Each structure stands twice: as C-alpha cells, then as structure tokens.
Amino acid sequence: MMRIINGLKTYLTDWKNLLTHSIVGVVILAIALFAPLSPYIRMGFVAVVVAFNLVRMKYLS
C-alpha cells in the first residue's frame, strides 16, 4: 500500500507532469469552447496523457 501511495505522490509532484497536465487542460478547455467534443474523447485524451507521463517517468528518468 505504501508503494502505491509513494508512487502517486511522486506522480502528482513531478513538475513535468504538472506542466503537461496544465497544457492539456488548457487545450481541452479551448477545444471545448470552439468545438465541443464527446466526453469519451476528452477522457480518452486525458488517459493517453496519463499513460505517456507514466511511461516517461518509469523509463526515461
């Protein structure tokens, strides 16, 4: 259980991760204002960003 908590803490405090999620949030907000997308597409996009960040943190760091 501590491994999960420590991993989550590391994931949420990584500055590159925070930057990526901030940029993605702004992009999703801008797209939602001009071209509303299905909630499934938005959730899929966020899932892809999370997966990318997990791979980056595990294999590129």
PDB file of N, CA, C, O and CB in Angstrom:
ATOM      1  N   MET A   1       0.822  -1.195   0.000  1.00  0.00           N
ATOM      2  CA  MET A   1       0.000   0.000   0.000  1.00  0.00           C
ATOM      3  C   MET A   1       0.867   1.261   0.000  1.00  0.00           C
ATOM      4  O   MET A   1       0.555   2.228  -0.696  1.00  0.00           O
ATOM      5  CB  MET A   1      -0.935  -0.003   1.208  1.00  0.00           C
ATOM      6  N   MET A   2       1.937   1.256   0.766  1.00  0.00           N
ATOM      7  CA  MET A   2       2.830   2.422   0.805  1.00  0.00           C
ATOM      8  C   MET A   2       3.474   2.670  -0.559  1.00  0.00           C
ATOM      9  O   MET A   2       3.731   3.817  -0.927  1.00  0.00           O
ATOM     10  CB  MET A   2       3.922   2.226   1.874  1.00  0.00           C
ATOM     11  N   ARG A   3       3.736   1.592  -1.312  1.00  0.00           N
ATOM     12  CA  ARG A   3       4.333   1.750  -2.638  1.00  0.00           C
ATOM     13  C   ARG A   3       3.384   2.520  -3.554  1.00  0.00           C
ATOM     14  O   ARG A   3       3.815   3.377  -4.326  1.00  0.00           O
ATOM     15  CB  ARG A   3       4.673   0.372  -3.252  1.00  0.00           C
ATOM     16  N   ILE A   4       2.107   2.214  -3.465  1.00  0.00           N
ATOM     17  CA  ILE A   4       1.106   2.909  -4.277  1.00  0.00           C
ATOM     18  C   ILE A   4       1.020   4.378  -3.867  1.00  0.00           C
ATOM     19  O   ILE A   4       0.987   5.267  -4.718  1.00  0.00           O
ATOM     20  CB  ILE A   4      -0.277   2.229  -4.138  1.00  0.00           C
ATOM     21  N   ILE A   5       0.984   4.621  -2.574  1.00  0.00           N
ATOM     22  CA  ILE A   5       0.889   5.998  -2.072  1.00  0.00           C
ATOM     23  C   ILE A   5       2.122   6.803  -2.471  1.00  0.00           C
ATOM     24  O   ILE A   5       2.003   7.946  -2.911  1.00  0.00           O
ATOM     25  CB  ILE A   5       0.723   6.006  -0.537  1.00  0.00           C
ATOM     26  N   ASN A   6       3.305   6.210  -2.317  1.00  0.00           N
ATOM     27  CA  ASN A   6       4.541   6.910  -2.695  1.00  0.00           C
ATOM     28  C   ASN A   6       4.596   7.159  -4.204  1.00  0.00           C
ATOM     29  O   ASN A   6       5.034   8.221  -4.646  1.00  0.00           O
ATOM     30  CB  ASN A   6       5.774   6.098  -2.250  1.00  0.00           C
ATOM     31  N   GLY A   7       4.152   6.183  -4.985  1.00  0.00           N
ATOM     32  CA  GLY A   7       4.124   6.360  -6.438  1.00  0.00           C
ATOM     33  C   GLY A   7       3.162   7.455  -6.847  1.00  0.00           C
ATOM     34  O   GLY A   7       3.465   8.250  -7.737  1.00  0.00           O
ATOM     35  N   LEU A   8       2.015   7.505  -6.213  1.00  0.00           N
ATOM     36  CA  LEU A   8       1.024   8.545  -6.505  1.00  0.00           C
ATOM     37  C   LEU A   8       1.553   9.921  -6.103  1.00  0.00           C
ATOM     38  O   LEU A   8       1.351  10.904  -6.817  1.00  0.00           O
ATOM     39  CB  LEU A   8      -0.303   8.248  -5.773  1.00  0.00           C
ATOM     40  N   LYS A   9       2.230   9.985  -4.957  1.00  0.00           N
ATOM     41  CA  LYS A   9       2.815  11.254  -4.505  1.00  0.00           C
ATOM     42  C   LYS A   9       3.876  11.735  -5.493  1.00  0.00           C
ATOM     43  O   LYS A   9       3.914  12.915  -5.839  1.00  0.00           O
ATOM     44  CB  LYS A   9       3.431  11.099  -3.093  1.00  0.00           C
ATOM     45  N   THR A  10       4.726  10.834  -5.941  1.00  0.00           N
ATOM     46  CA  THR A  10       5.757  11.175  -6.912  1.00  0.00           C
ATOM     47  C   THR A  10       5.130  11.650  -8.217  1.00  0.00           C
ATOM     48  O   THR A  10       5.587  12.630  -8.806  1.00  0.00           O
ATOM     49  CB  THR A  10       6.672   9.974  -7.169  1.00  0.00           C
ATOM     50  N   TYR A  11       4.084  10.957  -8.670  1.00  0.00           N
ATOM     51  CA  TYR A  11       3.410  11.307  -9.917  1.00  0.00           C
ATOM     52  C   TYR A  11       2.787  12.694  -9.830  1.00  0.00           C
ATOM     53  O   TYR A  11       2.867  13.475 -10.778  1.00  0.00           O
ATOM     54  CB  TYR A  11       2.340  10.269 -10.255  1.00  0.00           C
ATOM     55  N   LEU A  12       2.170  12.999  -8.698  1.00  0.00           N
ATOM     56  CA  LEU A  12       1.462  14.268  -8.558  1.00  0.00           C
ATOM     57  C   LEU A  12       2.383  15.459  -8.269  1.00  0.00           C
ATOM     58  O   LEU A  12       1.966  16.605  -8.438  1.00  0.00           O
ATOM     59  CB  LEU A  12       0.447  14.151  -7.463  1.00  0.00           C
ATOM     60  N   THR A  13       3.614  15.214  -7.841  1.00  0.00           N
ATOM     61  CA  THR A  13       4.523  16.315  -7.532  1.00  0.00           C
ATOM     62  C   THR A  13       5.609  16.511  -8.589  1.00  0.00           C
ATOM     63  O   THR A  13       6.448  17.400  -8.438  1.00  0.00           O
ATOM     64  CB  THR A  13       5.167  16.077  -6.192  1.00  0.00           C
ATOM     65  N   ASP A  14       5.616  15.716  -9.643  1.00  0.00           N
ATOM     66  CA  ASP A  14       6.596  15.858 -10.718  1.00  0.00           C
ATOM     67  C   ASP A  14       6.273  17.115 -11.532  1.00  0.00           C
ATOM     68  O   ASP A  14       5.155  17.241 -12.033  1.00  0.00           O
ATOM     69  CB  ASP A  14       6.608  14.592 -11.633  1.00  0.00           C
ATOM     70  N   TRP A  15       7.209  18.034 -11.673  1.00  0.00           N
ATOM     71  CA  TRP A  15       6.918  19.311 -12.339  1.00  0.00           C
ATOM     72  C   TRP A  15       6.613  19.124 -13.813  1.00  0.00           C
ATOM     73  O   TRP A  15       5.783  19.848 -14.361  1.00  0.00           O
ATOM     74  CB  TRP A  15       8.085  20.269 -12.179  1.00  0.00           C
ATOM     75  N   LYS A  16       7.266  18.166 -14.474  1.00  0.00           N
ATOM     76  CA  LYS A  16       6.981  17.929 -15.894  1.00  0.00           C
ATOM     77  C   LYS A  16       5.556  17.406 -16.064  1.00  0.00           C
ATOM     78  O   LYS A  16       4.855  17.770 -17.009  1.00  0.00           O
ATOM     79  CB  LYS A  16       7.999  16.927 -16.498  1.00  0.00           C
ATOM     80  N   ASN A  17       5.144  16.554 -15.140  1.00  0.00           N
ATOM     81  CA  ASN A  17       3.799  16.020 -15.165  1.00  0.00           C
ATOM     82  C   ASN A  17       2.772  17.137 -14.960  1.00  0.00           C
ATOM     83  O   ASN A  17       1.769  17.204 -15.670  1.00  0.00           O
ATOM     84  CB  ASN A  17       3.638  14.936 -14.095  1.00  0.00           C
ATOM     85  N   LEU A  18       3.028  18.006 -13.991  1.00  0.00           N
ATOM     86  CA  LEU A  18       2.117  19.126 -13.731  1.00  0.00           C
ATOM     87  C   LEU A  18       2.024  20.051 -14.945  1.00  0.00           C
ATOM     88  O   LEU A  18       0.939  20.511 -15.300  1.00  0.00           O
ATOM     89  CB  LEU A  18       2.581  19.921 -12.497  1.00  0.00           C
ATOM     90  N   LEU A  19       3.157  20.317 -15.574  1.00  0.00           N
ATOM     91  CA  LEU A  19       3.178  21.167 -16.766  1.00  0.00           C
ATOM     92  C   LEU A  19       2.374  20.536 -17.901  1.00  0.00           C
ATOM     93  O   LEU A  19       1.576  21.208 -18.554  1.00  0.00           O
ATOM     94  CB  LEU A  19       4.625  21.418 -17.219  1.00  0.00           C
ATOM     95  N   THR A  20       2.589  19.251 -18.129  1.00  0.00           N
ATOM     96  CA  THR A  20       1.872  18.556 -19.198  1.00  0.00           C
ATOM     97  C   THR A  20       0.373  18.583 -18.962  1.00  0.00           C
ATOM     98  O   THR A  20      -0.395  18.868 -19.881  1.00  0.00           O
ATOM     99  CB  THR A  20       2.355  17.113 -19.314  1.00  0.00           C
ATOM    100  N   HIS A  21      -0.054  18.289 -17.733  1.00  0.00           N
ATOM    101  CA  HIS A  21      -1.478  18.282 -17.440  1.00  0.00           C
ATOM    102  C   HIS A  21      -2.078  19.687 -17.521  1.00  0.00           C
ATOM    103  O   HIS A  21      -3.236  19.841 -17.908  1.00  0.00           O
ATOM    104  CB  HIS A  21      -1.724  17.687 -16.060  1.00  0.00           C
ATOM    105  N   SER A  22      -1.319  20.691 -17.167  1.00  0.00           N
ATOM    106  CA  SER A  22      -1.803  22.070 -17.291  1.00  0.00           C
ATOM    107  C   SER A  22      -2.015  22.436 -18.756  1.00  0.00           C
ATOM    108  O   SER A  22      -3.045  23.004 -19.118  1.00  0.00           O
ATOM    109  CB  SER A  22      -0.812  23.053 -16.637  1.00  0.00           C
ATOM    110  N   ILE A  23      -1.050  22.112 -19.583  1.00  0.00           N
ATOM    111  CA  ILE A  23      -1.168  22.403 -21.010  1.00  0.00           C
ATOM    112  C   ILE A  23      -2.343  21.655 -21.618  1.00  0.00           C
ATOM    113  O   ILE A  23      -3.123  22.229 -22.378  1.00  0.00           O
ATOM    114  CB  ILE A  23       0.126  22.038 -21.742  1.00  0.00           C
ATOM    115  N   VAL A  24      -2.472  20.376 -21.285  1.00  0.00           N
ATOM    116  CA  VAL A  24      -3.580  19.573 -21.805  1.00  0.00           C
ATOM    117  C   VAL A  24      -4.916  20.144 -21.337  1.00  0.00           C
ATOM    118  O   VAL A  24      -5.869  20.196 -22.114  1.00  0.00           O
ATOM    119  CB  VAL A  24      -3.441  18.101 -21.361  1.00  0.00           C
ATOM    120  N   GLY A  25      -4.996  20.568 -20.087  1.00  0.00           N
ATOM    121  CA  GLY A  25      -6.232  21.152 -19.576  1.00  0.00           C
ATOM    122  C   GLY A  25      -6.623  22.403 -20.334  1.00  0.00           C
ATOM    123  O   GLY A  25      -7.794  22.589 -20.664  1.00  0.00           O
ATOM    124  N   VAL A  26      -5.655  23.266 -20.616  1.00  0.00           N
ATOM    125  CA  VAL A  26      -5.932  24.489 -21.367  1.00  0.00           C
ATOM    126  C   VAL A  26      -6.375  24.149 -22.791  1.00  0.00           C
ATOM    127  O   VAL A  26      -7.304  24.764 -23.315  1.00  0.00           O
ATOM    128  CB  VAL A  26      -4.686  25.404 -21.394  1.00  0.00           C
ATOM    129  N   VAL A  27      -5.717  23.180 -23.413  1.00  0.00           N
ATOM    130  CA  VAL A  27      -6.084  22.775 -24.773  1.00  0.00           C
ATOM    131  C   VAL A  27      -7.493  22.196 -24.798  1.00  0.00           C
ATOM    132  O   VAL A  27      -8.284  22.532 -25.679  1.00  0.00           O
ATOM    133  CB  VAL A  27      -5.077  21.748 -25.324  1.00  0.00           C
ATOM    134  N   ILE A  28      -7.814  21.329 -23.841  1.00  0.00           N
ATOM    135  CA  ILE A  28      -9.157  20.750 -23.792  1.00  0.00           C
ATOM    136  C   ILE A  28     -10.201  21.846 -23.577  1.00  0.00           C
ATOM    137  O   ILE A  28     -11.262  21.822 -24.200  1.00  0.00           O
ATOM    138  CB  ILE A  28      -9.252  19.691 -22.671  1.00  0.00           C
ATOM    139  N   LEU A  29      -9.905  22.798 -22.703  1.00  0.00           N
ATOM    140  CA  LEU A  29     -10.827  23.902 -22.461  1.00  0.00           C
ATOM    141  C   LEU A  29     -11.023  24.729 -23.723  1.00  0.00           C
ATOM    142  O   LEU A  29     -12.154  25.083 -24.056  1.00  0.00           O
ATOM    143  CB  LEU A  29     -10.316  24.787 -21.322  1.00  0.00           C
ATOM    144  N   ALA A  30      -9.955  25.041 -24.425  1.00  0.00           N
ATOM    145  CA  ALA A  30     -10.055  25.829 -25.659  1.00  0.00           C
ATOM    146  C   ALA A  30     -10.850  25.077 -26.725  1.00  0.00           C
ATOM    147  O   ALA A  30     -11.686  25.667 -27.410  1.00  0.00           O
ATOM    148  CB  ALA A  30      -8.652  26.173 -26.192  1.00  0.00           C
ATOM    149  N   ILE A  31     -10.595  23.791 -26.863  1.00  0.00           N
ATOM    150  CA  ILE A  31     -11.326  22.991 -27.851  1.00  0.00           C
ATOM    151  C   ILE A  31     -12.799  22.900 -27.463  1.00  0.00           C
ATOM    152  O   ILE A  31     -13.676  22.972 -28.323  1.00  0.00           O
ATOM    153  CB  ILE A  31     -10.711  21.571 -27.974  1.00  0.00           C
ATOM    154  N   ALA A  32     -13.067  22.742 -26.175  1.00  0.00           N
ATOM    155  CA  ALA A  32     -14.456  22.636 -25.721  1.00  0.00           C
ATOM    156  C   ALA A  32     -15.236  23.913 -26.013  1.00  0.00           C
ATOM    157  O   ALA A  32     -16.442  23.860 -26.255  1.00  0.00           O
ATOM    158  CB  ALA A  32     -14.504  22.326 -24.224  1.00  0.00           C
ATOM    159  N   LEU A  33     -14.564  25.051 -25.992  1.00  0.00           N
ATOM    160  CA  LEU A  33     -15.253  26.311 -26.274  1.00  0.00           C
ATOM    161  C   LEU A  33     -15.595  26.461 -27.753  1.00  0.00           C
ATOM    162  O   LEU A  33     -16.636  27.020 -28.099  1.00  0.00           O
ATOM    163  CB  LEU A  33     -14.397  27.483 -25.827  1.00  0.00           C
ATOM    164  N   PHE A  34     -14.720  25.962 -28.623  1.00  0.00           N
ATOM    165  CA  PHE A  34     -14.907  26.172 -30.058  1.00  0.00           C
ATOM    166  C   PHE A  34     -15.444  24.950 -30.799  1.00  0.00           C
ATOM    167  O   PHE A  34     -16.132  25.107 -31.807  1.00  0.00           O
ATOM    168  CB  PHE A  34     -13.611  26.583 -30.672  1.00  0.00           C
ATOM    169  N   ALA A  35     -15.152  23.747 -30.332  1.00  0.00           N
ATOM    170  CA  ALA A  35     -15.613  22.526 -30.996  1.00  0.00           C
ATOM    171  C   ALA A  35     -15.914  21.487 -29.921  1.00  0.00           C
ATOM    172  O   ALA A  35     -15.055  20.673 -29.581  1.00  0.00           O
ATOM    173  CB  ALA A  35     -14.547  21.988 -32.020  1.00  0.00           C
ATOM    174  N   PRO A  36     -17.130  21.516 -29.389  1.00  0.00           N
ATOM    175  CA  PRO A  36     -17.460  20.566 -28.319  1.00  0.00           C
ATOM    176  C   PRO A  36     -17.217  19.111 -28.749  1.00  0.00           C
ATOM    177  O   PRO A  36     -17.645  18.674 -29.817  1.00  0.00           O
ATOM    178  CB  PRO A  36     -18.925  20.744 -27.894  1.00  0.00           C
ATOM    179  N   LEU A  37     -16.526  18.398 -27.891  1.00  0.00           N
ATOM    180  CA  LEU A  37     -16.218  17.000 -28.157  1.00  0.00           C
ATOM    181  C   LEU A  37     -16.990  16.116 -27.203  1.00  0.00           C
ATOM    182  O   LEU A  37     -17.463  16.557 -26.156  1.00  0.00           O
ATOM    183  CB  LEU A  37     -14.712  16.735 -28.038  1.00  0.00           C
ATOM    184  N   SER A  38     -17.104  14.882 -27.582  1.00  0.00           N
ATOM    185  CA  SER A  38     -17.732  13.889 -26.726  1.00  0.00           C
ATOM    186  C   SER A  38     -16.922  13.743 -25.439  1.00  0.00           C
ATOM    187  O   SER A  38     -15.693  13.796 -25.478  1.00  0.00           O
ATOM    188  CB  SER A  38     -17.855  12.530 -27.458  1.00  0.00           C
ATOM    189  N   PRO A  39     -17.585  13.560 -24.311  1.00  0.00           N
ATOM    190  CA  PRO A  39     -16.848  13.346 -23.061  1.00  0.00           C
ATOM    191  C   PRO A  39     -15.920  12.135 -23.134  1.00  0.00           C
ATOM    192  O   PRO A  39     -14.888  12.103 -22.465  1.00  0.00           O
ATOM    193  CB  PRO A  39     -17.823  13.171 -21.907  1.00  0.00           C
ATOM    194  N   TYR A  40     -16.282  11.145 -23.941  1.00  0.00           N
ATOM    195  CA  TYR A  40     -15.437   9.958 -24.086  1.00  0.00           C
ATOM    196  C   TYR A  40     -14.120  10.302 -24.771  1.00  0.00           C
ATOM    197  O   TYR A  40     -13.075   9.755 -24.418  1.00  0.00           O
ATOM    198  CB  TYR A  40     -16.172   8.871 -24.878  1.00  0.00           C
ATOM    199  N   ILE A  41     -14.163  11.197 -25.739  1.00  0.00           N
ATOM    200  CA  ILE A  41     -12.933  11.616 -26.419  1.00  0.00           C
ATOM    201  C   ILE A  41     -12.051  12.389 -25.445  1.00  0.00           C
ATOM    202  O   ILE A  41     -10.835  12.195 -25.419  1.00  0.00           O
ATOM    203  CB  ILE A  41     -13.255  12.484 -27.669  1.00  0.00           C
ATOM    204  N   ARG A  42     -12.659  13.268 -24.640  1.00  0.00           N
ATOM    205  CA  ARG A  42     -11.880  14.026 -23.656  1.00  0.00           C
ATOM    206  C   ARG A  42     -11.250  13.106 -22.616  1.00  0.00           C
ATOM    207  O   ARG A  42     -10.078  13.266 -22.273  1.00  0.00           O
ATOM    208  CB  ARG A  42     -12.764  15.064 -22.963  1.00  0.00           C
ATOM    209  N   MET A  43     -12.025  12.142 -22.114  1.00  0.00           N
ATOM    210  CA  MET A  43     -11.476  11.196 -21.127  1.00  0.00           C
ATOM    211  C   MET A  43     -10.378  10.344 -21.747  1.00  0.00           C
ATOM    212  O   MET A  43      -9.383  10.041 -21.088  1.00  0.00           O
ATOM    213  CB  MET A  43     -12.590  10.289 -20.563  1.00  0.00           C
ATOM    214  N   GLY A  44     -10.546   9.956 -23.005  1.00  0.00           N
ATOM    215  CA  GLY A  44      -9.515   9.191 -23.692  1.00  0.00           C
ATOM    216  C   GLY A  44      -8.235   9.985 -23.856  1.00  0.00           C
ATOM    217  O   GLY A  44      -7.137   9.448 -23.711  1.00  0.00           O
ATOM    218  N   PHE A  45      -8.380  11.267 -24.160  1.00  0.00           N
ATOM    219  CA  PHE A  45      -7.218  12.135 -24.313  1.00  0.00           C
ATOM    220  C   PHE A  45      -6.464  12.263 -22.995  1.00  0.00           C
ATOM    221  O   PHE A  45      -5.235  12.201 -22.971  1.00  0.00           O
ATOM    222  CB  PHE A  45      -7.643  13.519 -24.818  1.00  0.00           C
ATOM    223  N   VAL A  46      -7.189  12.440 -21.912  1.00  0.00           N
ATOM    224  CA  VAL A  46      -6.560  12.528 -20.591  1.00  0.00           C
ATOM    225  C   VAL A  46      -5.878  11.199 -20.245  1.00  0.00           C
ATOM    226  O   VAL A  46      -4.780  11.199 -19.687  1.00  0.00           O
ATOM    227  CB  VAL A  46      -7.613  12.898 -19.505  1.00  0.00           C
ATOM    228  N   ALA A  47      -6.512  10.074 -20.568  1.00  0.00           N
ATOM    229  CA  ALA A  47      -5.915   8.764 -20.301  1.00  0.00           C
ATOM    230  C   ALA A  47      -4.606   8.591 -21.074  1.00  0.00           C
ATOM    231  O   ALA A  47      -3.645   8.031 -20.548  1.00  0.00           O
ATOM    232  CB  ALA A  47      -6.900   7.641 -20.672  1.00  0.00           C
ATOM    233  N   VAL A  48      -4.567   9.065 -22.304  1.00  0.00           N
ATOM    234  CA  VAL A  48      -3.339   8.985 -23.105  1.00  0.00           C
ATOM    235  C   VAL A  48      -2.238   9.833 -22.471  1.00  0.00           C
ATOM    236  O   VAL A  48      -1.080   9.416 -22.433  1.00  0.00           O
ATOM    237  CB  VAL A  48      -3.602   9.448 -24.561  1.00  0.00           C
ATOM    238  N   VAL A  49      -2.586  11.005 -21.980  1.00  0.00           N
ATOM    239  CA  VAL A  49      -1.594  11.865 -21.329  1.00  0.00           C
ATOM    240  C   VAL A  49      -1.056  11.205 -20.060  1.00  0.00           C
ATOM    241  O   VAL A  49       0.149  11.231 -19.810  1.00  0.00           O
ATOM    242  CB  VAL A  49      -2.208  13.239 -20.994  1.00  0.00           C
ATOM    243  N   VAL A  50      -1.942  10.617 -19.263  1.00  0.00           N
ATOM    244  CA  VAL A  50      -1.509   9.934 -18.039  1.00  0.00           C
ATOM    245  C   VAL A  50      -0.586   8.769 -18.392  1.00  0.00           C
ATOM    246  O   VAL A  50       0.455   8.591 -17.759  1.00  0.00           O
ATOM    247  CB  VAL A  50      -2.733   9.429 -17.227  1.00  0.00           C
ATOM    248  N   ALA A  51      -0.957   7.980 -19.390  1.00  0.00           N
ATOM    249  CA  ALA A  51      -0.125   6.844 -19.803  1.00  0.00           C
ATOM    250  C   ALA A  51       1.239   7.329 -20.292  1.00  0.00           C
ATOM    251  O   ALA A  51       2.268   6.745 -19.952  1.00  0.00           O
ATOM    252  CB  ALA A  51      -0.829   6.026 -20.911  1.00  0.00           C
ATOM    253  N   PHE A  52       1.245   8.393 -21.087  1.00  0.00           N
ATOM    254  CA  PHE A  52       2.518   8.946 -21.567  1.00  0.00           C
ATOM    255  C   PHE A  52       3.399   9.377 -20.401  1.00  0.00           C
ATOM    256  O   PHE A  52       4.600   9.106 -20.393  1.00  0.00           O
ATOM    257  CB  PHE A  52       2.270  10.139 -22.505  1.00  0.00           C
ATOM    258  N   ASN A  53       2.805  10.043 -19.423  1.00  0.00           N
ATOM    259  CA  ASN A  53       3.586  10.504 -18.271  1.00  0.00           C
ATOM    260  C   ASN A  53       4.106   9.341 -17.442  1.00  0.00           C
ATOM    261  O   ASN A  53       5.229   9.394 -16.940  1.00  0.00           O
ATOM    262  CB  ASN A  53       2.744  11.423 -17.396  1.00  0.00           C
ATOM    263  N   LEU A  54       3.309   8.296 -17.292  1.00  0.00           N
ATOM    264  CA  LEU A  54       3.777   7.126 -16.542  1.00  0.00           C
ATOM    265  C   LEU A  54       4.954   6.460 -17.238  1.00  0.00           C
ATOM    266  O   LEU A  54       5.930   6.082 -16.590  1.00  0.00           O
ATOM    267  CB  LEU A  54       2.642   6.117 -16.360  1.00  0.00           C
ATOM    268  N   VAL A  55       4.866   6.316 -18.552  1.00  0.00           N
ATOM    269  CA  VAL A  55       5.968   5.718 -19.317  1.00  0.00           C
ATOM    270  C   VAL A  55       7.207   6.610 -19.222  1.00  0.00           C
ATOM    271  O   VAL A  55       8.319   6.119 -19.029  1.00  0.00           O
ATOM    272  CB  VAL A  55       5.559   5.508 -20.807  1.00  0.00           C
ATOM    273  N   ARG A  56       7.006   7.930 -19.361  1.00  0.00           N
ATOM    274  CA  ARG A  56       8.130   8.852 -19.275  1.00  0.00           C
ATOM    275  C   ARG A  56       8.809   8.776 -17.922  1.00  0.00           C
ATOM    276  O   ARG A  56      10.037   8.762 -17.843  1.00  0.00           O
ATOM    277  CB  ARG A  56       7.672  10.269 -19.544  1.00  0.00           C
ATOM    278  N   MET A  57       8.022   8.729 -16.857  1.00  0.00           N
ATOM    279  CA  MET A  57       8.602   8.702 -15.518  1.00  0.00           C
ATOM    280  C   MET A  57       9.308   7.378 -15.240  1.00  0.00           C
ATOM    281  O   MET A  57      10.321   7.352 -14.540  1.00  0.00           O
ATOM    282  CB  MET A  57       7.521   8.947 -14.471  1.00  0.00           C
ATOM    283  N   LYS A  58       8.790   6.293 -15.773  1.00  0.00           N
ATOM    284  CA  LYS A  58       9.356   4.984 -15.463  1.00  0.00           C
ATOM    285  C   LYS A  58      10.592   4.675 -16.310  1.00  0.00           C
ATOM    286  O   LYS A  58      11.575   4.148 -15.788  1.00  0.00           O
ATOM    287  CB  LYS A  58       8.307   3.904 -15.670  1.00  0.00           C
ATOM    288  N   TYR A  59      10.559   4.990 -17.595  1.00  0.00           N
ATOM    289  CA  TYR A  59      11.625   4.544 -18.499  1.00  0.00           C
ATOM    290  C   TYR A  59      12.584   5.632 -18.939  1.00  0.00           C
ATOM    291  O   TYR A  59      13.697   5.320 -19.361  1.00  0.00           O
ATOM    292  CB  TYR A  59      11.025   3.934 -19.699  1.00  0.00           C
ATOM    293  N   LEU A  60      12.196   6.900 -18.858  1.00  0.00           N
ATOM    294  CA  LEU A  60      13.077   7.958 -19.344  1.00  0.00           C
ATOM    295  C   LEU A  60      13.763   8.734 -18.232  1.00  0.00           C
ATOM    296  O   LEU A  60      14.594   9.600 -18.502  1.00  0.00           O
ATOM    297  CB  LEU A  60      12.301   8.904 -20.198  1.00  0.00           C
ATOM    298  N   SER A  61      13.426   8.434 -16.997  1.00  0.00           N
ATOM    299  CA  SER A  61      14.048   9.167 -15.884  1.00  0.00           C
ATOM    300  C   SER A  61      15.148   8.357 -15.245  1.00  0.00           C
ATOM    301  O   SER A  61      15.780   8.816 -14.294  1.00  0.00           O
ATOM    302  CB  SER A  61      13.009   9.540 -14.835  1.00  0.00           C
TER     303      SER A  61
END
